[in-house]
Amino acid sequence: MYGNFQRIPYPIHKSPMDGDTAHRDLDWVYASQTDRIYVLRAGEFGVTRQQKLDLLQNVFWPALIRWVISRQQILPGGTVVGGWWRADMQGMMDWYRECLHMTARWEDAIIAHTDGIWRTALETSPFRDWPEFFLLLNEPVVDENGQVVRDVQGRIVYKDRDPTVDGMEDAFLDLWETIANSRPLANYVQREALKDGNLLDSRMWAPDVCV
Protein backbone atom coordinates (compact mmCIF):
# COMPACT_ATOMS: atom_id res chain seq x y z
CA MET A 1 0.00 0.00 0.00
CA TYR A 2 2.84 2.36 0.80
CA GLY A 3 5.35 1.21 -1.80
CA ASN A 4 7.86 3.75 -3.04
CA PHE A 5 6.22 3.78 -6.49
CA GLN A 6 3.08 5.27 -4.91
CA ARG A 7 4.83 7.88 -2.82
CA ILE A 8 4.08 11.55 -3.36
CA PRO A 9 7.28 13.51 -2.57
CA TYR A 10 7.12 16.06 0.22
CA PRO A 11 7.01 19.57 -1.31
CA ILE A 12 10.08 20.74 0.60
CA HIS A 13 10.24 23.92 -1.46
CA LYS A 14 7.43 25.35 0.68
CA SER A 15 6.21 25.35 4.26
CA PRO A 16 4.34 22.40 5.83
CA MET A 17 1.83 25.05 6.91
CA ASP A 18 -0.55 26.99 4.70
CA GLY A 19 1.29 30.29 4.33
CA ASP A 20 1.56 32.12 7.64
CA THR A 21 -1.16 30.14 9.40
CA ALA A 22 -1.13 27.10 11.70
CA HIS A 23 -3.23 25.19 9.17
CA ARG A 24 -1.44 22.36 7.39
CA ASP A 25 -0.59 22.76 3.72
CA LEU A 26 -2.69 20.42 1.59
CA ASP A 27 0.22 19.30 -0.61
CA TRP A 28 2.07 18.26 2.55
CA VAL A 29 -1.06 16.49 3.78
CA TYR A 30 -1.35 14.51 0.53
CA ALA A 31 2.33 13.56 0.62
CA SER A 32 2.22 12.52 4.27
CA GLN A 33 -0.69 10.16 3.63
CA THR A 34 1.44 8.19 1.15
CA ASP A 35 4.37 7.91 3.57
CA ARG A 36 4.24 4.66 5.54
CA ILE A 37 6.47 6.04 8.30
CA TYR A 38 4.10 8.94 8.83
CA VAL A 39 0.83 7.04 8.51
CA LEU A 40 1.48 3.74 10.28
CA ARG A 41 1.56 3.50 14.05
CA ALA A 42 4.84 2.88 15.84
CA GLY A 43 5.24 -0.88 16.03
CA GLU A 44 3.34 -1.62 12.82
CA PHE A 45 5.29 -3.28 10.00
CA GLY A 46 8.65 -2.28 11.47
CA VAL A 47 7.87 1.43 11.82
CA THR A 48 9.41 2.91 14.98
CA ARG A 49 8.75 6.05 16.99
CA GLN A 50 12.31 7.12 16.31
CA GLN A 51 11.74 6.91 12.55
CA LYS A 52 8.74 9.17 12.95
CA LEU A 53 10.73 11.69 14.98
CA ASP A 54 13.57 11.56 12.43
CA LEU A 55 11.05 12.32 9.66
CA LEU A 56 9.67 15.34 11.50
CA GLN A 57 13.14 16.53 12.47
CA ASN A 58 14.88 16.05 9.12
CA VAL A 59 12.12 16.79 6.59
CA PHE A 60 9.41 18.93 8.18
CA TRP A 61 11.58 21.28 10.26
CA PRO A 62 14.12 22.19 7.51
CA ALA A 63 11.28 22.96 5.06
CA LEU A 64 9.62 25.24 7.59
CA ILE A 65 12.91 26.96 8.37
CA ARG A 66 13.54 27.66 4.67
CA TRP A 67 10.12 29.28 4.47
CA VAL A 68 10.73 31.39 7.57
CA ILE A 69 14.12 32.53 6.30
CA SER A 70 12.62 33.47 2.93
CA ARG A 71 9.96 35.70 4.50
CA GLN A 72 12.04 37.40 7.19
CA GLN A 73 13.85 40.71 6.94
CA ILE A 74 16.64 41.88 9.20
CA LEU A 75 16.57 45.63 9.75
CA PRO A 76 19.79 47.69 10.02
CA GLY A 77 19.62 47.58 13.82
CA GLY A 78 19.34 43.79 13.80
CA THR A 79 15.60 43.58 14.45
CA VAL A 80 13.98 40.63 12.67
CA VAL A 81 10.70 41.32 10.88
CA GLY A 82 8.47 38.56 9.52
CA GLY A 83 10.47 35.72 11.08
CA TRP A 84 9.05 33.07 13.38
CA TRP A 85 5.43 33.39 14.43
CA ARG A 86 3.44 31.54 17.09
CA ALA A 87 1.41 29.82 14.38
CA ASP A 88 4.55 28.07 13.12
CA MET A 89 5.03 26.12 16.34
CA GLN A 90 1.31 25.53 16.80
CA GLY A 91 1.16 24.02 13.31
CA MET A 92 4.23 21.87 13.91
CA MET A 93 2.71 20.47 17.08
CA ASP A 94 -0.35 19.47 15.04
CA TRP A 95 1.91 17.56 12.63
CA TYR A 96 3.54 15.79 15.58
CA ARG A 97 0.17 14.83 17.04
CA GLU A 98 -1.05 13.28 13.81
CA CYS A 99 2.22 11.51 13.02
CA LEU A 100 2.32 10.01 16.54
CA HIS A 101 -1.41 9.16 16.49
CA MET A 102 -2.36 11.48 19.33
CA THR A 103 -5.61 13.38 19.80
CA ALA A 104 -5.76 16.32 17.40
CA ARG A 105 -6.37 19.87 18.56
CA TRP A 106 -9.59 20.09 16.52
CA GLU A 107 -10.88 16.78 17.93
CA ASP A 108 -10.47 17.61 21.62
CA ALA A 109 -8.67 20.85 22.46
CA ILE A 110 -8.59 20.08 26.19
CA ILE A 111 -6.80 16.75 25.77
CA ALA A 112 -4.41 18.16 23.18
CA HIS A 113 -3.61 21.15 25.39
CA THR A 114 -2.21 18.88 28.11
CA ASP A 115 -0.65 16.08 26.03
CA GLY A 116 2.91 17.38 26.48
CA ILE A 117 3.69 17.25 22.76
CA TRP A 118 5.38 20.66 23.02
CA ARG A 119 8.34 18.98 24.70
CA THR A 120 8.67 16.34 21.98
CA ALA A 121 8.48 19.03 19.29
CA LEU A 122 11.08 21.17 21.08
CA GLU A 123 13.50 18.30 21.68
CA THR A 124 13.49 17.34 18.01
CA SER A 125 13.68 20.92 16.75
CA PRO A 126 16.66 23.20 16.01
CA PHE A 127 15.82 25.10 19.21
CA ARG A 128 16.38 22.09 21.46
CA ASP A 129 19.70 23.14 23.00
CA TRP A 130 18.90 26.80 23.60
CA PRO A 131 19.64 27.57 27.27
CA GLU A 132 16.53 29.72 27.62
CA PHE A 133 14.43 26.54 27.69
CA PHE A 134 16.35 24.87 30.53
CA LEU A 135 14.08 25.95 33.39
CA LEU A 136 11.00 25.18 31.31
CA LEU A 137 12.22 21.63 30.76
CA ASN A 138 13.70 21.05 34.22
CA GLU A 139 12.85 21.79 37.83
CA PRO A 140 14.94 21.54 41.03
CA VAL A 141 14.67 18.37 43.07
CA VAL A 142 13.39 19.07 46.61
CA ASP A 143 13.51 16.89 49.72
CA GLU A 144 10.64 16.04 52.07
CA ASN A 145 11.14 19.38 53.82
CA GLY A 146 10.79 21.32 50.60
CA GLN A 147 14.48 22.19 50.48
CA VAL A 148 16.38 22.21 47.18
CA VAL A 149 18.68 19.20 46.86
CA ARG A 150 22.34 19.82 46.00
CA ASP A 151 25.09 17.41 45.01
CA VAL A 152 28.44 17.01 46.79
CA GLN A 153 29.81 19.98 44.85
CA GLY A 154 26.95 22.23 45.91
CA ARG A 155 25.20 22.26 42.56
CA ILE A 156 21.41 22.16 42.38
CA VAL A 157 20.04 18.80 41.26
CA TYR A 158 17.36 19.00 38.55
CA LYS A 159 14.78 16.59 37.19
CA ASP A 160 12.63 16.71 34.07
CA ARG A 161 9.54 18.84 34.48
CA ASP A 162 6.21 17.15 33.70
CA PRO A 163 5.23 18.56 30.27
CA THR A 164 1.58 17.57 30.66
CA VAL A 165 0.80 19.93 33.55
CA ASP A 166 -1.95 22.37 32.62
CA GLY A 167 -0.46 25.65 31.45
CA MET A 168 2.92 24.22 30.39
CA GLU A 169 2.10 24.34 26.69
CA ASP A 170 1.10 28.01 26.94
CA ALA A 171 4.26 28.76 28.95
CA PHE A 172 6.34 27.07 26.27
CA LEU A 173 4.64 28.93 23.41
CA ASP A 174 5.02 32.26 25.21
CA LEU A 175 8.74 31.68 25.79
CA TRP A 176 9.31 30.27 22.31
CA GLU A 177 7.57 33.23 20.69
CA THR A 178 9.75 35.61 22.70
CA ILE A 179 13.12 34.10 21.74
CA ALA A 180 12.53 32.27 18.43
CA ASN A 181 13.95 35.15 16.37
CA SER A 182 16.97 35.76 18.60
CA ARG A 183 19.35 33.51 16.65
CA PRO A 184 19.84 32.86 12.93
CA LEU A 185 19.00 29.35 11.74
CA ALA A 186 20.36 29.51 8.19
CA ASN A 187 23.13 27.04 9.04
CA TYR A 188 20.55 24.46 10.09
CA VAL A 189 19.23 23.98 6.56
CA GLN A 190 22.69 24.11 4.97
CA ARG A 191 23.90 20.95 6.67
CA GLU A 192 22.47 17.55 7.44
CA ALA A 193 20.23 17.68 10.49
CA LEU A 194 21.81 16.36 13.66
CA LYS A 195 20.75 12.91 14.76
CA ASP A 196 21.12 12.16 18.45
CA GLY A 197 20.27 8.48 18.26
CA ASN A 198 17.27 7.75 20.42
CA LEU A 199 16.86 11.40 21.24
CA LEU A 200 13.83 11.14 23.47
CA ASP A 201 15.01 7.94 25.17
CA SER A 202 18.08 9.81 26.33
CA ARG A 203 16.30 12.98 27.46
CA MET A 204 12.71 12.26 28.39
CA TRP A 205 12.13 11.42 32.05
CA ALA A 206 15.82 10.86 32.70
CA PRO A 207 17.32 10.46 36.19
CA ASP A 208 18.19 13.58 38.14
CA VAL A 209 20.50 15.91 36.27
CA CYS A 210 22.99 18.21 37.91
CA VAL A 211 24.19 21.50 36.42
Secondary structure, DSSP 8 states (H G I E B T S, - for coil): ---GGG-----TTS-SBSTTSSSB-HHHHHHHTT-HHHHS-TTSTT--HHHHHHHIIIIIHHHHHHHHHHH-EE-TTS-EES---HHHHHHHHHHHHHHTT---TTT-HHHHHTS-HHHHHHHTSTTTT-GGGHHHHEEE-B-TTS-B-B-TTS-BEEEE--TTSTTHHHHHHHHHHHHTTSS--GGGGGS-----SSHHHHHTT-S-EE-
